[in-house]
Amino acid sequence: MKTGCRYCKTTANFKGNFNAMPPNCPTKIYSEITKNKQPYLEDEITAKIMQVADQTPFDEKGKLRSRVEELVFFAKEMGYKKIGIAFCVTLINEAQKLAAILEKEGLTPILACCRLGAIDYSEIRLPKKNPEKFVSICNPIAQARLFNEVKTDLNVILGLCLGHDILFTRESQAPTTTLIVKDRVYGHNPIKTLAKIIEG
């Protein structure tokens, strides 16, 4: 059955045009969920995040911010000070550059590499091409727990593997955002995959 946003050809929700919404639109079918404004009105933190997020894309002159600039603005406006950076070892240079930017902006970055703990693949029953050779495995749970221990205010993911990012987010006590998503084929820009499909 063709339902919902999967096959929608309108922008009716964006325009607020209820009559143009197809019969299988989630706004119509699940109206108790989709039309519920209370989560944004009853919880102060949720309300503040929504307010700050609305201000984040543009600076005071109306110029678009980059994602890094958005991160700095958002953190400051939310009153976040201590920023955890969970990064892939292949992006150590980028993680350290981000840390320098945050420090310059008066924030306190805490970095955690994916391979901390130096746990070998075999220690958690994962296969290795060369069983006799030490190979450390990514450790997203330790990254998150380290940040929990030092009580970061906000955590940022830089290029964690798919799956590892899920474990990190699940374990993190602080709110988490992604700055760089890993895509080994397209230079960490997975939208290129979708662009190729659209282009045919």
N, C-alpha and C positions, 0 to 999 in steps of 0.2 A: 504494500500500500504506500503510495506516495504522500507522505505527510510532512508538515512543518517546513522549516527553513531549508531543508535539503533541496527542495525543488522550487522554492519561491522565486518569482521573477519580478517582484515588486519591491519598492522601498516604503511600503505603506506604514510600517511601524516608525520609521525615521520621520515621516511626514505627519504622523498622527492621523492618518486617513483610515479610520476603522472600516468604512464601507469597501475600501479597496483591498482589504486583507482577505486572502482566500479562506474558504471554510475550514481548512485544516491548519490554519495559523495557530501556533501555540498561545498567542495572545487571546484568542477566542476559546480554544479548547481547554486551556489551563488558566483561565482568568483569575481564579482565586490565588494562584501563585504569581502570575505575571503582573497583575494590577495591584498587588499588595505593596503599599508605600511605607508601611509601619517599620520595617527593618531599618530604614534610613532616617526615621523620625524618633524612634524610641531609644536607640543606642548612641551615646555621645561620641564614642570613638568612630563608629561607622559613619556618623554624620560628618565628623571632622575630616575623615579620609576622603569622603565624597566631595566635600567642599574644596579641600586642597588639590585633589586630583583634577577638579574642574579648572583650577587656576594654573596647573602645571605646564600645559603645552606651550603657552605664550609668555614672554617676559613683559615687563611693564610698558615697553614700547610697541607691543604687538608682534614682536619677532618670534618665530618658532624656536623652541629650545631643542637641543640635541637630547638624546636619551640620558647621557651623563649629566647634562645640565638639569634635566628634569629630576634626576635622582638627588642631586644636591639641593635643589629647591624644595622638593617634597620632604626630604629629611629635615631640613631646617624649619619648614613651616609646621611640621608635625612635632617638632621639639625633640627629634631623635638625635642623639649625640654619638653613641657607640654603634658603628656599622660593621657587621660581620661580612667578610668577603670569602665565599666558598668557591674556590677556583680549581680548574683542571691544571695539572702540572705543566701541560703544554702551553698554558696561557699565563705563566708566572710573570712574564714581563708586563703584560697588560694589567694583571692584578696589582702589581707594584706601582704602575703608573696611575691606576685608579686611586690607590691608597694615597699617593702624593697629592692628587687633586683634592681628595677629601680632607686631607690634613691642611692644605692651603686654605680650605674653606672653613676651618675651625672644627671639623669633625674628627672623630677618633676611629680610624679603621683597624679592624682586627682580622688578620688574614689566616686562612687555614687551607693548606694544600690537600688535594684529594688523596694523596698517598701517605698522609700522616699515619703514624703507628707502624709503618713498615711491616704490614702483614702479608705474608706470602699467599699466593693463590691457593696453594694446597691446604693451607690452614683453615680455609672455609669450604673445602671440598670442591674447588673449581679446577677444571683441567688446564694443563700447561703443555705447550708444544715441546718444551725441553724440561722434563720433570726434575732434572738434576740442577737446574739453574734457578736462582732466586729471582722471583718477579713479584713486586708488590702490587696489591690490588687496591682499587679505589675504596675509600672508607667514608662514605657520606654520613653514616650515622655518627661517627666520631666527630666529623666536622660540625654537625648540628649540636651534638652534646657539648662540645668545647664552647660553642657560642652560648649555649644555655648556661654553662658554668660561669662564664664571665658576664652574663646578662647583657647581651647585645640588644639594642633597641630595634634594629632592622637588619635583616640579612639579605645579601645580594648573591645570586648565583652567576658565576662566570664559567660557562662552557662545561658544566658537569654532564656526564653521559646520560642519555635517556634511561630512566630506571633509577640511576643514582640520584638524579634530581628529585625524583618522586620520593625516595627514601629520605633524602635530606629535608624536603618540605614537610613530610609527615612527622619527622622527629623534631623539627625546629619549634621552639616556644615563641620566638619572635616572628613578626610578620615577615614574609619573604617575597622578593621580587627577582625577576630574571633580567640581567643586563645583556648577557651573551648566551644564545642557545647553540648547542653543539650541532654542527653539520659538517662532517668530514669531507663530503663531496663538494659542497658549494661554499666553502670558506665561512662556515657558521652563519649562513644566510639561507635558511630553508625556503624562503618565499620564492627562490629561483626555481625550485622544483614545481611549485604551483604555477608559476609564470610559464614554464615550458609546457605544462599540460593545457593551460588556457590558450597558448599560442598554437597548440596542436603540432 
